[in-house]
Amino acid sequence: MNMFYGMMIFMLMLMKLISCLILILSSLIGVAFFTLFERQILGYIQDRRGPNKVGIIGVLQPFSDGVKLFLKENFSMKESNYFIYYLSPMMVFFLSLMFVTGLTSLVEIMSFKYSMLFFLSCLLVIIYPLIFGGWGSQSNYSFLGGIRVVIQSLSYEVSLFFIFFSLYLYIEGFKSTLFIYKFKFLPLILVNFSLFLLFFVCSLIDLNRIPFDLIEGESELVSGFNTEYMSVGFSVFFLGENLFMYMMCMLMVLMFFNIAPGSLMFGSLVLLFCFIIIVIRSVLPRLRFDQLMMFGWYESLPFSMVMVVLVGIYKFMVKLCV
């Protein structure tokens, strides 16, 4: 009997591991096709052809680019800190995979009671590999990009914390699947649209997407913190950052539209958010760094603090009425 129970537990753990591996592999393939989707959309907006040569209408272009990047020569820089230089992209990729594994709790592959805290921790920790990558390269442009990462993260981490605290007040728990049960009849985006807008903007800033990609400003810093990265290092950085963005779109759909993953509506809304982020990249100019700081300390932070107070008052009034 004990042997039978041991085999059952082993098979259950094996199924969980295989499910996580399938999810990670499918996420990486999705990121590859997201790059094709982004380049095609940018091509149409800029009135030019996107990638359309490799495969049918360019479907195999992401795999061609990936093979080309991984086969490129990797130069060794004499002044760089090799351990930190090579560790940083692996940390970004590892954190993005952890984020994906955390999202497995949404489909109940594994029980994850504190998934909201886990997602917030991943968003706050992702900045450290970028800082280490800029410092470990021993390049002036990379070092300046790393300094900008520190300043930008300090400015918006507090706002992001208050936003997550407001979301916690709504669902009264830390498990992300509570959004589906608490807002079954009315999506959270209709209850508090301003909180959704603030979370969307702070997500763009935390993911370093245009118009908030000051740490990668090619017009002034060449390529910012990843100036000295090439071949495998650049590819891993690129994969990790895009995977983080894709997962953030999934998280926004879950929290504010209260749709369970796996449905057609969920996938359509995730693609819609990806499309909006791409369009924002193509039509908006990059902000100045002082404008970014002013928005963070004088607009985003006070608004997020006021939102916590308003949500607290709302929940208190609801409990009084009940």
C-alpha positions in Angstrom: 0.0 0.0 0.0 2.8 2.4 0.9 4.5 1.6 -2.4 1.2 2.3 -4.3 0.9 5.7 -2.6 4.5 6.5 -3.3 4.0 5.7 -7.0 0.9 7.9 -7.1 2.8 10.8 -5.6 5.7 10.3 -8.0 3.3 10.3 -11.0 1.6 13.4 -9.7 4.9 15.3 -9.3 6.0 14.1 -12.7 2.8 15.4 -14.3 3.3 18.7 -12.6 6.9 18.9 -13.9 5.9 18.0 -17.5 3.1 20.5 -17.4 5.5 23.3 -16.3 8.0 22.3 -19.0 5.3 22.4 -21.6 4.1 25.8 -20.4 7.7 27.2 -20.4 8.3 25.8 -23.9 5.1 27.1 -25.3 5.8 30.5 -23.7 9.2 30.7 -25.4 7.6 29.8 -28.8 5.0 32.5 -28.1 7.7 35.1 -27.5 9.4 34.1 -30.8 6.2 34.7 -32.7 5.5 37.9 -30.7 8.7 39.4 -32.2 7.4 38.5 -35.6 4.0 40.1 -34.8 5.7 43.2 -33.5 7.9 43.7 -36.5 4.9 43.1 -38.9 2.8 45.7 -37.0 5.7 48.2 -37.0 6.1 47.7 -40.7 2.5 48.4 -41.5 2.4 51.5 -39.3 5.6 52.8 -40.9 4.3 52.1 -44.4 6.9 49.4 -45.2 7.1 45.7 -45.5 7.9 43.6 -42.4 9.8 40.3 -42.5 8.2 38.2 -45.3 10.9 36.2 -46.9 11.7 33.2 -44.6 8.9 30.7 -44.8 5.3 31.5 -45.7 4.8 35.3 -45.2 7.8 35.2 -42.9 6.5 32.7 -40.3 10.0 31.1 -39.8 11.8 34.5 -39.5 12.0 34.4 -35.6 13.7 31.0 -35.7 16.1 32.2 -38.4 17.0 35.3 -36.3 17.4 33.1 -33.2 19.8 30.7 -35.0 21.8 33.6 -36.4 22.1 35.3 -33.1 23.2 32.2 -31.2 25.8 31.4 -33.9 27.4 34.9 -33.9 30.9 35.2 -32.5 31.1 36.3 -28.9 34.0 38.6 -28.1 35.8 38.7 -24.7 36.3 42.2 -23.3 39.4 42.6 -21.2 38.0 45.1 -18.7 34.7 43.5 -18.0 33.8 41.5 -14.9 33.2 38.1 -16.6 31.2 36.5 -13.8 28.7 39.4 -13.5 28.7 40.0 -17.3 27.5 36.4 -18.1 25.4 36.0 -15.0 23.1 39.0 -15.6 21.3 37.7 -18.8 20.9 34.3 -17.2 19.3 35.9 -14.1 16.8 37.8 -16.3 15.9 34.6 -18.2 15.6 32.6 -14.9 13.3 35.3 -13.4 11.1 35.3 -16.4 10.8 31.5 -16.3 9.9 31.8 -12.6 7.2 34.3 -13.5 5.8 31.8 -16.1 5.9 29.0 -13.5 4.0 31.3 -11.0 1.3 31.8 -13.6 0.8 28.0 -13.7 -1.2 28.5 -10.5 -3.8 30.3 -12.6 -4.8 27.0 -14.3 -4.4 25.1 -11.0 -1.4 23.0 -12.1 0.0 23.8 -8.7 -1.5 25.4 -5.6 0.1 28.8 -5.0 -1.5 30.7 -2.2 0.7 33.9 -2.4 0.9 34.3 -6.1 0.3 38.1 -6.0 3.3 38.6 -3.7 5.3 36.3 -5.9 4.5 38.4 -9.1 5.3 41.6 -7.2 8.6 40.2 -6.1 9.5 39.2 -9.6 8.7 42.6 -10.9 10.9 44.3 -8.3 13.8 41.9 -8.6 14.1 42.0 -12.4 15.9 45.3 -12.2 18.9 43.8 -10.4 20.3 41.8 -13.3 20.0 44.9 -15.5 22.0 46.9 -12.9 24.6 44.2 -12.7 24.8 43.8 -16.5 25.4 47.6 -16.9 28.1 47.6 -14.2 29.8 44.3 -15.2 30.3 45.4 -18.8 32.7 48.2 -17.6 31.4 50.5 -20.4 30.5 54.1 -19.8 27.2 53.8 -21.7 26.3 50.6 -20.0 27.1 52.1 -16.6 24.9 55.1 -17.2 22.1 52.8 -18.3 22.5 50.9 -15.0 22.3 54.1 -13.0 19.1 55.0 -14.8 17.7 51.6 -13.9 18.4 52.3 -10.2 16.7 55.8 -10.3 13.8 54.6 -12.4 13.1 51.6 -10.2 13.3 53.6 -7.0 10.8 56.0 -8.4 8.1 53.5 -9.4 8.6 50.5 -7.0 6.6 52.4 -4.3 3.7 53.2 -6.8 3.7 49.6 -7.9 3.5 48.4 -4.3 0.5 50.7 -3.5 -1.3 49.4 -6.7 -0.9 45.8 -5.6 -2.1 46.8 -2.1 -5.2 48.3 -3.7 -5.7 45.0 -5.6 -5.3 43.1 -2.4 -8.0 45.2 -0.7 -10.4 44.3 -3.5 -9.9 40.5 -3.4 -8.9 40.3 0.3 -6.2 37.7 -0.4 -3.0 37.0 -2.2 -4.1 34.3 -4.6 -4.5 35.7 -8.1 -7.4 33.3 -9.0 -9.5 35.1 -6.4 -10.1 37.8 -9.1 -12.2 35.3 -11.1 -14.4 34.5 -8.1 -14.6 37.9 -6.5 -15.6 39.8 -9.8 -17.6 37.1 -11.5 -20.3 39.4 -12.8 -18.6 42.7 -13.1 -14.9 43.0 -14.3 -12.5 45.0 -12.1 -11.8 47.3 -15.1 -15.3 48.6 -14.9 -15.2 49.0 -11.2 -12.0 51.0 -11.1 -10.8 52.0 -14.6 -8.3 54.6 -13.2 -6.5 51.9 -11.3 -6.2 49.8 -14.5 -4.6 52.8 -16.3 -2.1 53.4 -13.5 -1.2 49.8 -13.4 -0.8 49.7 -17.2 1.5 52.7 -17.3 3.6 51.5 -14.3 3.9 48.1 -16.1 5.3 49.8 -19.2 7.8 51.7 -17.0 8.8 48.6 -15.1 9.2 46.6 -18.4 11.2 49.5 -19.9 9.0 49.8 -22.9 8.7 52.9 -25.1 8.1 55.8 -24.2 9.7 54.8 -20.9 12.8 53.0 -22.2 15.3 55.5 -20.9 17.7 52.8 -19.8 18.1 51.7 -23.5 18.0 55.1 -25.1 19.9 54.4 -28.3 19.9 58.1 -29.3 22.1 58.9 -26.3 23.4 55.7 -24.7 23.9 53.5 -27.8 21.9 50.7 -26.3 22.1 51.4 -22.6 22.8 48.6 -20.2 23.2 45.9 -22.9 25.5 47.9 -25.2 28.4 45.4 -24.8 26.2 42.3 -25.1 26.3 40.2 -28.2 25.4 36.7 -29.5 24.0 34.4 -26.7 24.0 37.1 -24.0 21.9 39.6 -26.0 19.6 36.8 -27.1 18.9 35.7 -23.6 18.3 39.3 -22.4 15.9 39.8 -25.3 14.0 36.6 -24.6 13.7 37.3 -20.9 12.4 40.8 -21.3 9.9 39.9 -24.0 8.7 36.9 -22.0 8.2 39.2 -19.0 6.1 41.6 -21.1 4.0 38.7 -22.5 3.3 37.4 -19.0 2.4 40.9 -17.7 -0.3 41.1 -20.5 -1.7 37.8 -19.2 -1.6 39.1 -15.6 -3.5 42.3 -16.6 -6.2 40.3 -18.4 -6.7 38.0 -15.4 -6.8 40.8 -12.8 -8.9 43.4 -14.6 -11.0 41.4 -17.0 -11.4 38.4 -14.6 -11.2 35.8 -17.4 -9.7 32.4 -16.7 -6.7 31.4 -18.8 -7.2 28.9 -21.6 -10.3 30.5 -23.1 -10.4 32.2 -26.6 -11.4 35.5 -25.0 -8.4 35.4 -22.7 -6.0 34.8 -25.6 -7.7 37.5 -27.7 -7.3 40.1 -24.9 -3.7 39.2 -24.3 -3.0 39.8 -28.1 -4.9 43.0 -27.9 -2.7 44.3 -25.0 0.4 43.2 -26.9 -0.9 45.1 -30.0 -1.5 48.2 -27.9 2.0 48.1 -26.5 3.4 47.8 -30.0 1.3 50.7 -31.3 2.5 52.8 -28.3 6.1 52.0 -29.3 5.5 53.2 -32.9 3.6 56.4 -32.3 5.0 58.0 -29.1 8.4 59.6 -28.7 10.7 58.8 -25.8 10.2 61.0 -22.7 13.0 63.1 -21.2 14.4 61.7 -18.0 13.3 64.7 -15.9 9.7 64.2 -17.2 9.8 60.5 -16.2 10.9 61.5 -12.7 8.3 64.2 -12.4 5.6 61.8 -13.4 6.8 59.2 -10.9 7.1 61.4 -7.8 4.5 64.1 -8.4 1.7 62.2 -10.2 2.0 58.4 -10.1 3.0 58.1 -6.4 0.3 60.5 -5.0 -2.4 59.0 -7.2 -1.5 55.4 -6.1 -1.6 56.4 -2.4 -5.0 58.1 -2.9 -6.3 55.0 -4.7 -5.4 52.9 -1.6 -7.4 55.2 0.6 -10.4 55.3 -1.8 -10.4 51.5 -2.2 -10.2 51.1 1.6 -13.2 53.4 2.1 -15.1 51.6 -0.6 -14.5 48.2 1.1 -15.4 49.6 4.5 -18.7 51.0 3.2 -19.5 47.7 1.5 -19.0 45.8 4.8 -21.2 48.3 6.6 -24.0 47.9 4.1 -23.8 44.1 4.2 
